[in-house]
Amino acid sequence: MGLGNNEVTIARKGGYWNPTFLQTLVTKNNTSIAVVYESWFPAELTANWKKVGTWNVSYSFMLGDTKVSFYAINPKDVEPLRQHLSEFNAGLPADIQVQVF
């Protein structure tokens, strides 16, 4: 859970999983976007990011939740993410409810 490494797990177990740690982690890893199951995280962890879109899926047998949210970490990445989501969404199955903000 998180950037394909163990830093998030170690931070959670170590009790220092917080917005400051997360922002440091995404900055260190030069992360542009975050794809998040909001039900897995407290809202304050993503408060500094801009939510650009969501997918609502009527089934979750292969997902962690039925709602997937897409965030731009840096304000300069909002428009490119919005454009890429809009382009990609056209190819999604019809039963996925898409919102692009």
Sequence and secondary structure as in RCSB ss.txt:
>XXXX:A:sequence
MGLGNNEVTIARKGGYWNPTFLQTLVTKNNTSIAVVYESWFPAELTANWKKVGTWNVSYSFMLGDTKVSFYAINP
KDVEPLRQHLSEFNAGLPADIQVQVF
>XXXX:A:secstr
  TTSSHHHHHHHHT  SHHHHHHHHHHTT  EEEE GGGS GGGSTTSEEEEEEE S  TTSS SEEEEEESSG
GGHHHHHHHHHHHHTTS TTSEEEE 
